[in-house]
Amino acid sequence: MLLESTIFLGGLILVVGLALVAAVVRLITSRSSSRAISPTDHACDVLGERYLRGDITTEAYRDRRHALR
């Protein structure tokens, strides 16, 4: 009886440990994928920087931003 309960407890600890490891891995991978910047977002950022520096006019900014979206 004692051996059976020890084996059960060991198996339970193993399953809970594996579930925790899987949860941590999933959390890390979901965070890294959510931080990925799409090429369109990057292009809009560059476009905004150019507009703020005065390299392009408001009309050109709006037209190009509309074309990117």
C-alpha positions in Angstrom: 0.0 0.0 0.0 2.8 2.4 0.9 4.6 1.6 -2.3 1.5 2.2 -4.4 0.8 5.6 -2.8 4.5 6.6 -3.3 4.4 5.7 -7.0 1.1 7.6 -7.4 2.5 10.6 -5.6 5.7 10.5 -7.8 3.7 10.2 -10.9 1.5 13.1 -9.9 4.5 15.3 -9.1 5.9 14.4 -12.5 2.7 15.3 -14.4 2.4 18.6 -12.5 6.0 19.4 -13.2 5.7 18.7 -16.9 2.5 20.9 -17.0 4.4 23.7 -15.4 7.3 23.5 -17.8 4.9 23.4 -20.8 3.1 26.5 -19.4 6.3 28.4 -19.1 7.4 27.5 -22.6 4.1 28.5 -24.0 4.2 31.8 -22.2 7.7 32.6 -23.4 6.9 31.7 -27.0 3.7 33.7 -27.1 5.5 36.8 -25.8 8.2 36.6 -28.4 5.7 36.1 -31.2 3.6 39.1 -30.1 6.6 41.4 -30.2 7.3 40.7 -33.8 6.9 43.8 -35.9 5.4 43.4 -39.3 7.0 45.1 -42.3 4.0 47.4 -42.7 4.4 48.6 -39.1 8.0 49.2 -39.6 7.4 51.1 -42.8 4.8 53.3 -41.1 7.3 54.0 -38.3 9.9 55.1 -40.9 7.3 57.2 -42.7 6.3 58.9 -39.5 9.9 59.7 -38.7 10.4 61.2 -42.2 7.2 63.3 -41.7 8.4 64.6 -38.3 11.8 65.6 -39.7 10.0 67.5 -42.5 11.3 65.3 -45.3 7.7 64.8 -46.7 4.6 66.9 -46.7 1.4 66.2 -44.8 -0.3 65.2 -48.0 2.5 62.8 -49.0 2.5 61.4 -45.5 -1.3 60.7 -45.6 -1.2 59.2 -49.1 1.7 56.9 -48.3 0.3 55.8 -45.0 -3.1 55.1 -46.7 -1.3 53.0 -49.3 0.5 51.0 -46.6 -2.7 50.2 -44.7 
